[in-house]
Each structure stands twice: as C-alpha cells, then as structure tokens.
Amino acid sequence: MHSLKISKITIPYDSQLLLQWKRRNPAVVPAFLLGRKGAGISNGYGFGEWHAEQYFRSHGYHVFTDEFNFLSQKSMFDPYNRMIATLIDQERIAAFKQEVARLIEGNVSIENPDLFVYNLDSIFFVEVKKGRDHLRESQLRFMYLAKEYLGIESVLVYLSDKILEVEVEEIEEQFSMTELQEA
C-alpha cells in the first residue's frame, strides 16, 4: 500500500445554482458547455469543475479544465500539454511518462485529474468531487506519480452546499499501485 498526503479544499456552493446548471440555464452554464450532451448532464456534469475553476481564477490562477491529457503521447489536447510541459523540467516529464507507460503496460489504470492550475508562483493538479463521490485509486495514482516524478502536488476540491466558508485541511489517502485493490 502507498500513502499520499494532499490538501483538501472544501468550497461552498448554492444548491440553487446547481439546480439551474442541471436545467441548462444559459445565464449560468457557459455557452461552450450548453451544447454538450450525455447521460451525466442531468446530474450536473461539469458543474464541479466549472465551480472550482471559478474559485481558483478568483484567486489569481490560470486554469485548464478538460483541455489537457497529460497521460497521452498524442491527443487533441497537445497544445495544452505542451504549455504545461513548459513549466516542468523535461527530464522529470520523461521519467513520469516512462513510469506511467510501465504501469499501464501492467494493466494498472491511471486517470488524469480535472484541472491544471498555475500562476507565476505555483502549479498543481486538482481533482473535484461533490456529494458522495470520492477519489478513485486511479486518480490517487496520478497524484502520487505527479508528486514523485514531476514534483507537482495535487489538491482535492470538495464542493459542499452544507457550509458557508471555504475549509482547508490536510488528508492522507491509502491506495495500491496495482489493480487488485481497484473498486
């Protein structure tokens, strides 16, 4: 078993805002998301990522949301992958990609996070959750590899309609680097 300490930021949201999102209110949902279809739309798909993005932007960060795939060699997100790569030492990227490839060849799943957040002083990955959703081992593996090989921390953002103020805490998660423990 591996262990990973990460920051968990709990951000409040108004449940009425989520309801408007689910109803596809164009005053709430960004235009580029209105056209998306799929089973998750009625469940609020994209709301958490959008809300977290707004939070970080309001604190002076730049955010890539669903615009990168740091695990692939070639993808439609290549321009964003290259922009991220300018912020990281090339040797670290090579070591990260080599380890990812080794694990994937061994049938170990690794999952890209939801956001890449940066400014002049810091960079980090973000996974966003709300409700009963929790971090999957494949997501924890990415966070672990990003820290070990890229030197980049990851943050868990949890959205809650039960709080009024942002809460920050350090948590520790246990996970396996094999698929045997994957739920």
PyRosetta script that sets phi, psi and omega in degrees:
from pyrosetta import init, pose_from_sequence

init()
pose = pose_from_sequence("MHSLKISKITIPYDSQLLLQWKRRNPAVVPAFLLGRKGAGISNGYGFGEWHAEQYFRSHGYHVFTDEFNFLSQKSMFDPYNRMIATLIDQERIAAFKQEVARLIEGNVSIENPDLFVYNLDSIFFVEVKKGRDHLRESQLRFMYLAKEYLGIESVLVYLSDKILEVEVEEIEEQFSMTELQEA")
pose.set_psi(1, 144.9)
pose.set_omega(1, 175.2)
pose.set_phi(2, -110.2)
pose.set_psi(2, 160.2)
pose.set_omega(2, 179.5)
pose.set_phi(3, -130.3)
pose.set_psi(3, 143.0)
pose.set_omega(3, -179.4)
pose.set_phi(4, -140.1)
pose.set_psi(4, 126.8)
pose.set_omega(4, 174.2)
pose.set_phi(5, -96.9)
pose.set_psi(5, 129.7)
pose.set_omega(5, 178.8)
pose.set_phi(6, -139.2)
pose.set_psi(6, 159.7)
pose.set_omega(6, 174.0)
pose.set_phi(7, -83.0)
pose.set_psi(7, 137.3)
pose.set_omega(7, 174.1)
pose.set_phi(8, -115.7)
pose.set_psi(8, 121.2)
pose.set_omega(8, 177.9)
pose.set_phi(9, -110.0)
pose.set_psi(9, 117.4)
pose.set_omega(9, 176.8)
pose.set_phi(10, -97.4)
pose.set_psi(10, 121.9)
pose.set_omega(10, -175.5)
pose.set_phi(11, -113.4)
pose.set_psi(11, 129.4)
pose.set_omega(11, 178.3)
pose.set_phi(12, -73.8)
pose.set_psi(12, 152.3)
pose.set_omega(12, 171.9)
pose.set_phi(13, -144.2)
pose.set_psi(13, 156.2)
pose.set_omega(13, 178.9)
pose.set_phi(14, -86.9)
pose.set_psi(14, 123.0)
pose.set_omega(14, -178.2)
pose.set_phi(15, -60.4)
pose.set_psi(15, -26.7)
pose.set_omega(15, 176.9)
pose.set_phi(16, -68.2)
pose.set_psi(16, -32.0)
pose.set_omega(16, 176.9)
pose.set_phi(17, -65.6)
pose.set_psi(17, -42.3)
pose.set_omega(17, 177.1)
pose.set_phi(18, -63.7)
pose.set_psi(18, -40.8)
pose.set_omega(18, 178.0)
pose.set_phi(19, -60.3)
pose.set_psi(19, -43.6)
pose.set_omega(19, 177.3)
pose.set_phi(20, -63.4)
pose.set_psi(20, -37.8)
pose.set_omega(20, 178.0)
pose.set_phi(21, -61.5)
pose.set_psi(21, -47.3)
pose.set_omega(21, -178.8)
pose.set_phi(22, -63.1)
pose.set_psi(22, -31.9)
pose.set_omega(22, 178.9)
pose.set_phi(23, -82.3)
pose.set_psi(23, -0.6)
pose.set_omega(23, 177.3)
pose.set_phi(24, 63.7)
pose.set_psi(24, 37.8)
pose.set_omega(24, 178.4)
pose.set_phi(25, -64.2)
pose.set_psi(25, 118.5)
pose.set_omega(25, -177.8)
pose.set_phi(26, -66.3)
pose.set_psi(26, -14.1)
pose.set_omega(26, 175.7)
pose.set_phi(27, -76.9)
pose.set_psi(27, -16.8)
pose.set_omega(27, -177.5)
pose.set_phi(28, -111.3)
pose.set_psi(28, -47.3)
pose.set_omega(28, -175.2)
pose.set_phi(29, -83.1)
pose.set_psi(29, 127.2)
pose.set_omega(29, 176.9)
pose.set_phi(30, -57.6)
pose.set_psi(30, 145.6)
pose.set_omega(30, -174.5)
pose.set_phi(31, -54.3)
pose.set_psi(31, -41.2)
pose.set_omega(31, -176.9)
pose.set_phi(32, -66.9)
pose.set_psi(32, -20.5)
pose.set_omega(32, 178.6)
pose.set_phi(33, -91.0)
pose.set_psi(33, -19.7)
pose.set_omega(33, -177.9)
pose.set_phi(34, -60.9)
pose.set_psi(34, -32.7)
pose.set_omega(34, -178.6)
pose.set_phi(35, -78.0)
pose.set_psi(35, -12.8)
pose.set_omega(35, -178.3)
pose.set_phi(36, -69.1)
pose.set_psi(36, 140.6)
pose.set_omega(36, 178.2)
pose.set_phi(37, -119.0)
pose.set_psi(37, 165.0)
pose.set_omega(37, 175.2)
pose.set_phi(38, 143.1)
pose.set_psi(38, 163.5)
pose.set_omega(38, -175.7)
pose.set_phi(39, -61.3)
pose.set_psi(39, -33.6)
pose.set_omega(39, -175.3)
pose.set_phi(40, -76.8)
pose.set_psi(40, -12.8)
pose.set_omega(40, -176.0)
pose.set_phi(41, -57.9)
pose.set_psi(41, -45.9)
pose.set_omega(41, -178.1)
pose.set_phi(42, -68.7)
pose.set_psi(42, -16.8)
pose.set_omega(42, 177.6)
pose.set_phi(43, -93.1)
pose.set_psi(43, 6.1)
pose.set_omega(43, 177.6)
pose.set_phi(44, 92.2)
pose.set_psi(44, 21.3)
pose.set_omega(44, -179.0)
pose.set_phi(45, -52.6)
pose.set_psi(45, 131.0)
pose.set_omega(45, 178.1)
pose.set_phi(46, 92.1)
pose.set_psi(46, -17.5)
pose.set_omega(46, -178.0)
pose.set_phi(47, -62.5)
pose.set_psi(47, -47.3)
pose.set_omega(47, -177.7)
pose.set_phi(48, -61.0)
pose.set_psi(48, -46.2)
pose.set_omega(48, 179.5)
pose.set_phi(49, -62.2)
pose.set_psi(49, -44.5)
pose.set_omega(49, 179.3)
pose.set_phi(50, -62.2)
pose.set_psi(50, -45.5)
pose.set_omega(50, -178.4)
pose.set_phi(51, -64.3)
pose.set_psi(51, -43.0)
pose.set_omega(51, 177.9)
pose.set_phi(52, -64.4)
pose.set_psi(52, -40.5)
pose.set_omega(52, 178.0)
pose.set_phi(53, -59.3)
pose.set_psi(53, -44.6)
pose.set_omega(53, 179.3)
pose.set_phi(54, -61.8)
pose.set_psi(54, -39.9)
pose.set_omega(54, 178.5)
pose.set_phi(55, -59.9)
pose.set_psi(55, -51.1)
pose.set_omega(55, -177.5)
pose.set_phi(56, -68.3)
pose.set_psi(56, -38.4)
pose.set_omega(56, 177.2)
pose.set_phi(57, -62.0)
pose.set_psi(57, -36.5)
pose.set_omega(57, 179.6)
pose.set_phi(58, -68.5)
pose.set_psi(58, -15.1)
pose.set_omega(58, 177.3)
pose.set_phi(59, -104.2)
pose.set_psi(59, 18.7)
pose.set_omega(59, 173.3)
pose.set_phi(60, 85.3)
pose.set_psi(60, 16.1)
pose.set_omega(60, 179.2)
pose.set_phi(61, -98.2)
pose.set_psi(61, 158.2)
pose.set_omega(61, 168.1)
pose.set_phi(62, -99.5)
pose.set_psi(62, 147.2)
pose.set_omega(62, -174.6)
pose.set_phi(63, -137.6)
pose.set_psi(63, 132.9)
pose.set_omega(63, 168.5)
pose.set_phi(64, -103.5)
pose.set_psi(64, 123.3)
pose.set_omega(64, 179.0)
pose.set_phi(65, -120.6)
pose.set_psi(65, 120.7)
pose.set_omega(65, 179.2)
pose.set_phi(66, 53.0)
pose.set_psi(66, 28.7)
pose.set_omega(66, -178.2)
pose.set_phi(67, -120.9)
pose.set_psi(67, 9.8)
pose.set_omega(67, -179.9)
pose.set_phi(68, -143.0)
pose.set_psi(68, 156.4)
pose.set_omega(68, 174.2)
pose.set_phi(69, -143.9)
pose.set_psi(69, 88.9)
pose.set_omega(69, -171.8)
pose.set_phi(70, -75.6)
pose.set_psi(70, -3.2)
pose.set_omega(70, 179.7)
pose.set_phi(71, -93.6)
pose.set_psi(71, -21.7)
pose.set_omega(71, -174.4)
pose.set_phi(72, -88.1)
pose.set_psi(72, 155.1)
pose.set_omega(72, 175.2)
pose.set_phi(73, -80.2)
pose.set_psi(73, -40.8)
pose.set_omega(73, 179.6)
pose.set_phi(74, -137.1)
pose.set_psi(74, 133.6)
pose.set_omega(74, 176.4)
pose.set_phi(75, -157.7)
pose.set_psi(75, 170.9)
pose.set_omega(75, 177.2)
pose.set_phi(76, -66.9)
pose.set_psi(76, -11.6)
pose.set_omega(76, -179.4)
pose.set_phi(77, -96.7)
pose.set_psi(77, 14.2)
pose.set_omega(77, -176.0)
pose.set_phi(78, -50.3)
pose.set_psi(78, -41.8)
pose.set_omega(78, 179.1)
pose.set_phi(79, -59.2)
pose.set_psi(79, -40.5)
pose.set_omega(79, 179.4)
pose.set_phi(80, -72.5)
pose.set_psi(80, -37.7)
pose.set_omega(80, 175.6)
pose.set_phi(81, -59.3)
pose.set_psi(81, -42.1)
pose.set_omega(81, 179.4)
pose.set_phi(82, -66.4)
pose.set_psi(82, -36.9)
pose.set_omega(82, 178.5)
pose.set_phi(83, -65.2)
pose.set_psi(83, -42.3)
pose.set_omega(83, 176.5)
pose.set_phi(84, -61.6)
pose.set_psi(84, -41.2)
pose.set_omega(84, -177.5)
pose.set_phi(85, -62.7)
pose.set_psi(85, -24.2)
pose.set_omega(85, 178.6)
pose.set_phi(86, -69.7)
pose.set_psi(86, -17.1)
pose.set_omega(86, -178.4)
pose.set_phi(87, -94.4)
pose.set_psi(87, -2.9)
pose.set_omega(87, -173.1)
pose.set_phi(88, -128.2)
pose.set_psi(88, 143.2)
pose.set_omega(88, 176.8)
pose.set_phi(89, -59.6)
pose.set_psi(89, 132.6)
pose.set_omega(89, -176.2)
pose.set_phi(90, -62.2)
pose.set_psi(90, -34.3)
pose.set_omega(90, 177.7)
pose.set_phi(91, -65.8)
pose.set_psi(91, -37.7)
pose.set_omega(91, 177.5)
pose.set_phi(92, -65.6)
pose.set_psi(92, -42.0)
pose.set_omega(92, 178.7)
pose.set_phi(93, -61.4)
pose.set_psi(93, -44.6)
pose.set_omega(93, 179.9)
pose.set_phi(94, -60.7)
pose.set_psi(94, -44.1)
pose.set_omega(94, 179.3)
pose.set_phi(95, -64.4)
pose.set_psi(95, -41.9)
pose.set_omega(95, 178.2)
pose.set_phi(96, -60.1)
pose.set_psi(96, -51.2)
pose.set_omega(96, -177.3)
pose.set_phi(97, -63.9)
pose.set_psi(97, -35.8)
pose.set_omega(97, 178.2)
pose.set_phi(98, -64.9)
pose.set_psi(98, -44.6)
pose.set_omega(98, 179.7)
pose.set_phi(99, -67.7)
pose.set_psi(99, -40.1)
pose.set_omega(99, 176.9)
pose.set_phi(100, -60.3)
pose.set_psi(100, -46.6)
pose.set_omega(100, -179.8)
pose.set_phi(101, -61.5)
pose.set_psi(101, -41.6)
pose.set_omega(101, 179.3)
pose.set_phi(102, -61.0)
pose.set_psi(102, -45.4)
pose.set_omega(102, -179.0)
pose.set_phi(103, -67.6)
pose.set_psi(103, -43.2)
pose.set_omega(103, 179.8)
pose.set_phi(104, -63.5)
pose.set_psi(104, -40.0)
pose.set_omega(104, 175.7)
pose.set_phi(105, -60.2)
pose.set_psi(105, -29.3)
pose.set_omega(105, 177.0)
pose.set_phi(106, -88.2)
pose.set_psi(106, 16.6)
pose.set_omega(106, 178.7)
pose.set_phi(107, 63.4)
pose.set_psi(107, 33.3)
pose.set_omega(107, 175.0)
pose.set_phi(108, -100.9)
pose.set_psi(108, 124.3)
pose.set_omega(108, -178.2)
pose.set_phi(109, -84.0)
pose.set_psi(109, 142.3)
pose.set_omega(109, 177.6)
pose.set_phi(110, -136.4)
pose.set_psi(110, 135.0)
pose.set_omega(110, -172.8)
pose.set_phi(111, -122.4)
pose.set_psi(111, 131.8)
pose.set_omega(111, 175.3)
pose.set_phi(112, -59.2)
pose.set_psi(112, 145.2)
pose.set_omega(112, 174.5)
pose.set_phi(113, -76.6)
pose.set_psi(113, 173.8)
pose.set_omega(113, -177.1)
pose.set_phi(114, -76.8)
pose.set_psi(114, -38.4)
pose.set_omega(114, -173.4)
pose.set_phi(115, -132.6)
pose.set_psi(115, 151.1)
pose.set_omega(115, 166.0)
pose.set_phi(116, -118.1)
pose.set_psi(116, 123.7)
pose.set_omega(116, -172.6)
pose.set_phi(117, -121.4)
pose.set_psi(117, 135.6)
pose.set_omega(117, -178.9)
pose.set_phi(118, -155.2)
pose.set_psi(118, 158.1)
pose.set_omega(118, 167.1)
pose.set_phi(119, -149.7)
pose.set_psi(119, -165.9)
pose.set_omega(119, -178.3)
pose.set_phi(120, -67.5)
pose.set_psi(120, -20.9)
pose.set_omega(120, -174.5)
pose.set_phi(121, -104.9)
pose.set_psi(121, -23.5)
pose.set_omega(121, -175.2)
pose.set_phi(122, -154.0)
pose.set_psi(122, 157.8)
pose.set_omega(122, 174.3)
pose.set_phi(123, -138.0)
pose.set_psi(123, 144.2)
pose.set_omega(123, 176.5)
pose.set_phi(124, -163.3)
pose.set_psi(124, 159.2)
pose.set_omega(124, 175.1)
pose.set_phi(125, -96.5)
pose.set_psi(125, 153.7)
pose.set_omega(125, -178.9)
pose.set_phi(126, -134.9)
pose.set_psi(126, 134.0)
pose.set_omega(126, 169.9)
pose.set_phi(127, -112.1)
pose.set_psi(127, 133.4)
pose.set_omega(127, -174.9)
pose.set_phi(128, -111.7)
pose.set_psi(128, 134.0)
pose.set_omega(128, 179.2)
pose.set_phi(129, -136.7)
pose.set_psi(129, 155.0)
pose.set_omega(129, 171.3)
pose.set_phi(130, -151.2)
pose.set_psi(130, 164.3)
pose.set_omega(130, -179.8)
pose.set_phi(131, 64.7)
pose.set_psi(131, -134.8)
pose.set_omega(131, -178.7)
pose.set_phi(132, -92.0)
pose.set_psi(132, 3.7)
pose.set_omega(132, 179.8)
pose.set_phi(133, -64.3)
pose.set_psi(133, 145.2)
pose.set_omega(133, -179.1)
pose.set_phi(134, -139.3)
pose.set_psi(134, 164.9)
pose.set_omega(134, 178.5)
pose.set_phi(135, -65.4)
pose.set_psi(135, 131.6)
pose.set_omega(135, 174.8)
pose.set_phi(136, -89.6)
pose.set_psi(136, 157.4)
pose.set_omega(136, -179.6)
pose.set_phi(137, -60.2)
pose.set_psi(137, -35.3)
pose.set_omega(137, 179.0)
pose.set_phi(138, -63.3)
pose.set_psi(138, -32.5)
pose.set_omega(138, 177.2)
pose.set_phi(139, -74.9)
pose.set_psi(139, -40.5)
pose.set_omega(139, 177.2)
pose.set_phi(140, -63.7)
pose.set_psi(140, -35.7)
pose.set_omega(140, 177.4)
pose.set_phi(141, -61.1)
pose.set_psi(141, -44.0)
pose.set_omega(141, 178.0)
pose.set_phi(142, -60.0)
pose.set_psi(142, -47.8)
pose.set_omega(142, -179.0)
pose.set_phi(143, -58.0)
pose.set_psi(143, -42.8)
pose.set_omega(143, 179.7)
pose.set_phi(144, -63.5)
pose.set_psi(144, -48.9)
pose.set_omega(144, -179.3)
pose.set_phi(145, -64.6)
pose.set_psi(145, -38.1)
pose.set_omega(145, 177.9)
pose.set_phi(146, -61.7)
pose.set_psi(146, -40.3)
pose.set_omega(146, -179.9)
pose.set_phi(147, -71.4)
pose.set_psi(147, -47.1)
pose.set_omega(147, -175.8)
pose.set_phi(148, -69.1)
pose.set_psi(148, -42.9)
pose.set_omega(148, -172.1)
pose.set_phi(149, -100.6)
pose.set_psi(149, -35.4)
pose.set_omega(149, -178.3)
pose.set_phi(150, -97.2)
pose.set_psi(150, -17.4)
pose.set_omega(150, -175.7)
pose.set_phi(151, 73.3)
pose.set_psi(151, 25.1)
pose.set_omega(151, -177.1)
pose.set_phi(152, -114.1)
pose.set_psi(152, 126.9)
pose.set_omega(152, 177.0)
pose.set_phi(153, -75.9)
pose.set_psi(153, 161.5)
pose.set_omega(153, 172.8)
pose.set_phi(154, -123.9)
pose.set_psi(154, 154.7)
pose.set_omega(154, -178.2)
pose.set_phi(155, -127.9)
pose.set_psi(155, 141.3)
pose.set_omega(155, 171.2)
pose.set_phi(156, -98.1)
pose.set_psi(156, 125.2)
pose.set_omega(156, 172.7)
pose.set_phi(157, -107.5)
pose.set_psi(157, 123.9)
pose.set_omega(157, 177.8)
pose.set_phi(158, -114.1)
pose.set_psi(158, 127.3)
pose.set_omega(158, 179.1)
pose.set_phi(159, -95.2)
pose.set_psi(159, 134.6)
pose.set_omega(159, -178.8)
pose.set_phi(160, -137.1)
pose.set_psi(160, 135.6)
pose.set_omega(160, 173.8)
pose.set_phi(161, -97.0)
pose.set_psi(161, 12.3)
pose.set_omega(161, -178.4)
pose.set_phi(162, -104.5)
pose.set_psi(162, -3.5)
pose.set_omega(162, -179.1)
pose.set_phi(163, -122.8)
pose.set_psi(163, 164.1)
pose.set_omega(163, 179.9)
pose.set_phi(164, -112.8)
pose.set_psi(164, -21.5)
pose.set_omega(164, -177.6)
pose.set_phi(165, -120.9)
pose.set_psi(165, 153.1)
pose.set_omega(165, 175.6)
pose.set_phi(166, -66.6)
pose.set_psi(166, 136.5)
pose.set_omega(166, 177.6)
pose.set_phi(167, -121.3)
pose.set_psi(167, 138.4)
pose.set_omega(167, 179.7)
pose.set_phi(168, -125.9)
pose.set_psi(168, 133.8)
pose.set_omega(168, 176.7)
pose.set_phi(169, -148.8)
pose.set_psi(169, 158.9)
pose.set_omega(169, 174.2)
pose.set_phi(170, -96.7)
pose.set_psi(170, 132.7)
pose.set_omega(170, 177.6)
pose.set_phi(171, -124.3)
pose.set_psi(171, 161.2)
pose.set_omega(171, 176.6)
pose.set_phi(172, -125.2)
pose.set_psi(172, 128.8)
pose.set_omega(172, -178.8)
pose.set_phi(173, -115.8)
pose.set_psi(173, 142.3)
pose.set_omega(173, 176.2)
pose.set_phi(174, -104.8)
pose.set_psi(174, 140.8)
pose.set_omega(174, 179.5)
pose.set_phi(175, -158.4)
pose.set_psi(175, 165.5)
pose.set_omega(175, 179.1)
pose.set_phi(176, -106.7)
pose.set_psi(176, 149.4)
pose.set_omega(176, 174.9)
pose.set_phi(177, -94.2)
pose.set_psi(177, 17.0)
pose.set_omega(177, 174.6)
pose.set_phi(178, -126.4)
pose.set_psi(178, 166.9)
pose.set_omega(178, 180.0)
pose.set_phi(179, -78.7)
pose.set_psi(179, -11.9)
pose.set_omega(179, -175.3)
pose.set_phi(180, -57.6)
pose.set_psi(180, -33.3)
pose.set_omega(180, -177.2)
pose.set_phi(181, -91.9)
pose.set_psi(181, -8.3)
pose.set_omega(181, -174.6)
pose.set_phi(182, -61.6)
pose.set_psi(182, 130.8)
pose.set_omega(182, 179.9)
pose.set_phi(183, -100.4)
pose.dump_pdb("model.pdb")
